[in-house]
């Protein structure tokens, strides 16, 4: 989940957010996809006070950090694991789809290069997998060489294929009741919401550390909460803390750029509308703190965002718009 903002000097300026498509992977044999999750479950971090007495967190040892200021980030939540693996034995070579997610997924595999007659270059294989399942996509007889080439690319869409967005009521505004914050980017403004999964996303100018509440009930299917870094360099593209919640209609809500280690829910937990789930932050590809909120559905081989309404006075629907003051009721 990656956002970049041209300016944070004033809330009236557009805070732009772009969700980079994290569900497309090119592989030569097999690659585990850590969707918005840490590539390493544990890492070493350092803390020190700067010249103003403020705590600074970093992944690099610095002279200002005392020896006892190093600590390890390790969490109970396992990375969301979806993969396409190559399996070789004396009798065959297989491509096997793996879904360890708590939701249904759809995988589309494209063959880039192949020495196998039964798996020709340009072939595509699609599969929809139930949660916690495996499926053989294609099987071929040995190609006759020990290093037979099989290069492929694949993408995955999370959630029920063809899910129809059908919320029982408008979404709860995801911050404290009675509070008002500015929407810094919403459809049709698309400064950086240029991909299918971010077209209808909403950026809200929440200060760092603002409590975030679930906009709708559902089941937590993905969490990342060990990142404390932000910036506009491309290396920050996979550094946003995030929660993904599966709704009963098969759509998925995304809460992104959350504060380091503030997430209060675990994968597999059922959350209720209005439940305190995390704090807003400034993590990932972003130049300033804000909350990126989007609802996506599985459109067959990719996740696409859908338009949403927030609950206004009396529960009436409010269409999010850039620069609109948004109040939680």
Beta strands, then each sheet from edge to edge (+ up, - down):
strand 1: 2-3
strand 2: 17-18
strand 3: 24-27
strand 4: 31-34
strand 5: 42-49
strand 6: 55-58
strand 7: 70-74
strand 8: 81-88
strand 9: 93-99
strand 10: 105-114
strand 11: 124-129
strand 12: 133-140
strand 13: 150-158
strand 14: 180-185
strand 15: 202-204
strand 16: 211-213
strand 17: 218-224
strand 18: 230-231
strand 19: 242-246
strand 20: 252-256
strand 21: 270-271
strand 22: 276-279
strand 23: 284-285
strand 24: 291-298
strand 25: 303-305
strand 26: 309-311
strand 27: 317-319
strand 28: 325-327
sheet 1: 1+ 2-
sheet 2: 3+ 13- 10+ 11-
sheet 3: 4+ 8- 9+ 12-
sheet 4: 6+ 5- 7+
sheet 5: 21+ 17- 19+ 20- 24+ 15- 14+ 28-
sheet 6: 16+ 22-
sheet 7: 21+ 17- 19+ 20- 24+ 25-
sheet 8: 18+ 23+
sheet 9: 26+ 27-
end
